[in-house]
Every structure is written in structure tokens, then in C-alpha cells.
Amino acid sequence: MKEVCVLRIGHRPERDQRVTTHVGLTARALGAKGMYLASDDSGVKNSVEDVAKRWGGSFFVENNVSWKKCISEWKKSGGIVVHLTMYGLKLTDVEENIREHDKILIVVGAEKVPGDLYELADYNISVTSQPHSEISSLALVMDHLFEGTTLNLDFPDSEIKIIPCEHGKRFES
Ligand SMILES: C[S@@+](CC[C@H](N)C(=O)[O-])C[C@H]1O[C@@H](n2cnc3c(N)ncnc32)[C@H](O)[C@@H]1O
């Protein structure tokens, strides 16, 4: 399976906690290995890792990374960098090329992203050329890159597991 991680930049602890937590949870649920957070917010790290512990798998959050160092180390280890931005090329035009790679770092912003990110990224891609959200763009990009195969992932060693059912709620713990 591809190694996908997310780099979250521009996170403001006083206003982005909920959205960044959901970026992490979405990344995890759809098959990413972990999230690098380019801000200092151990609250986000703790809440995403707490969910990961209860719901299984081995998702990590690395707090307070330097985004430039994260990108350069990722590239040095053979990975490519995909920046999600409404100004980028259409996802549907480049997804086949991106799928050829096995190690992909997906970068999502919060506030206005630094200008040099557009140059450092191997691909700047858009999910529609309309403004919306880092959570929706991340979900769609991951689904396209994995071609739907991560919608039914198994998360080993969970404390709780949902049993899908037609009505109501079923789970085992
Ligand atoms: C809520 S937007 C804020 C963007 C910010 N105002 C700017 O001008 O860069 C936060 C993030 O969502 C993602 N995003 C929003 N719309 C997008 C789109 N149409 N395609 C891809 N990513 C998008 C980008 O990663 C962006 O950095």
C-alpha cells in the first residue's frame, strides 16, 4: 500500500483545533500513516492519537515540525509532495501521474500558505477551482489516489469496532 502522510501548515491553536483534528482523523480513516503538524499544539496531537489508540491501527501525529525541513526530508527519502490548493492543476488531470508514486506527502493549509510552498511542491492540485475546505479536499484526493480501496480498511488492535447495520448502532468492544 502507498505510504501517504499529511503535513498541516498554518494551524492557529486558538481557532483551528477542531478543523486540524478532523484533518488528522480523515487522513487516518482513509489510509494515511500519520500527520505532521507545523505548529505547536499538543492538544491536537493528543486527541487524534487518543482516537487512534481506541479505534486501532498505528497513526502518528508529529507536533511542531518545521514545514520546510519536513518537505526536504520527505523528498530526500524518495517521496513526492502534493500541495492542495484551489489555484492548482485539476485533480482529474494529474491523478494518474501522482498514482505512479508510492510515497506521497499531502500538504494542506489553514491561513494563507507561504509563497515558496508552490515551488517546493511537486504538484499543486485543486479539487474544483472553488474555495472550500482542507478536510473535503483531503478526503477527495485520498479517495482518488487510493481509488476507493481504503474505504473499508481494517484497523487492528482496536478497543472498539463498529458492526455495520441497517438501522441503529452495533459495535463490539
Ligand atoms: C480554508 S482554505 C484557506 C485558504 C487561504 N485563504 C489561502 O488563500 O491560501 C484552507 C486549505 O483548504 C484547502 N483547499 C481549499 N479549497 C481547496 C480546493 N478547491 N482545492 C484544493 N484544496 C483546497 C487548501 O489546502 C487550503 O490551504
The ligand as an SDF file (V2000), in Angstrom:
LIG
                    3D

 27 29  0  0  0  0  0  0  0  0999 V2000
   -9.9870   27.1390    4.0440 C   0  0  0  0  0  0  0  0  0  0  0  0
   -8.6740   27.1670    2.9090 S   0  0  0  0  0  0  0  0  0  0  0  0
   -7.9210   28.7530    3.1870 C   0  0  0  0  0  0  0  0  0  0  0  0
   -7.0130   29.1690    2.0620 C   0  0  0  0  0  0  0  0  0  0  0  0
   -6.3580   30.5310    2.2840 C   0  0  0  0  0  0  0  0  0  0  0  0
   -7.3480   31.5490    2.4550 N   0  0  0  0  0  0  0  0  0  0  0  0
   -5.4350   30.8600    1.1080 C   0  0  0  0  0  0  0  0  0  0  0  0
   -5.6960   31.7700    0.3630 O   0  0  0  0  0  0  0  0  0  0  0  0
   -4.4540   30.1130    0.9200 O   0  0  0  0  0  0  0  0  0  0  0  0
   -7.5650   26.0900    3.7150 C   0  0  0  0  0  0  0  0  0  0  0  0
   -6.9940   24.9970    2.8570 C   0  0  0  0  0  0  0  0  0  0  0  0
   -8.0110   24.2280    2.2440 O   0  0  0  0  0  0  0  0  0  0  0  0
   -7.5100   23.6320    1.0670 C   0  0  0  0  0  0  0  0  0  0  0  0
   -8.4230   23.9470   -0.0390 N   0  0  0  0  0  0  0  0  0  0  0  0
   -9.4580   24.8100   -0.0120 C   0  0  0  0  0  0  0  0  0  0  0  0
  -10.0910   24.8180   -1.1990 N   0  0  0  0  0  0  0  0  0  0  0  0
   -9.4470   23.9340   -1.9870 C   0  0  0  0  0  0  0  0  0  0  0  0
   -9.6420   23.4690   -3.3300 C   0  0  0  0  0  0  0  0  0  0  0  0
  -10.6120   23.9340   -4.1050 N   0  0  0  0  0  0  0  0  0  0  0  0
   -8.7810   22.5560   -3.8050 N   0  0  0  0  0  0  0  0  0  0  0  0
   -7.7890   22.0530   -3.0460 C   0  0  0  0  0  0  0  0  0  0  0  0
   -7.5760   22.4440   -1.7760 N   0  0  0  0  0  0  0  0  0  0  0  0
   -8.3870   23.3630   -1.2460 C   0  0  0  0  0  0  0  0  0  0  0  0
   -6.1050   24.1870    0.8550 C   0  0  0  0  0  0  0  0  0  0  0  0
   -5.1530   23.2410    1.2960 O   0  0  0  0  0  0  0  0  0  0  0  0
   -6.1010   25.4440    1.7210 C   0  0  0  0  0  0  0  0  0  0  0  0
   -4.8110   25.7960    2.1400 O   0  0  0  0  0  0  0  0  0  0  0  0
  1  2  1  0
  2  3  1  0
  2 10  1  0
  3  4  1  0
  4  5  1  0
  5  6  1  0
  5  7  1  0
  7  8  2  0
  7  9  1  0
 10 11  1  0
 11 12  1  0
 11 26  1  0
 12 13  1  0
 13 14  1  0
 13 24  1  0
 14 15  1  0
 14 23  1  0
 15 16  2  0
 16 17  1  0
 17 18  1  0
 17 23  2  0
 18 19  1  0
 18 20  2  0
 20 21  1  0
 21 22  2  0
 22 23  1  0
 24 25  1  0
 24 26  1  0
 26 27  1  0
M  CHG  2   2   1   9  -1
M  END
$$$$
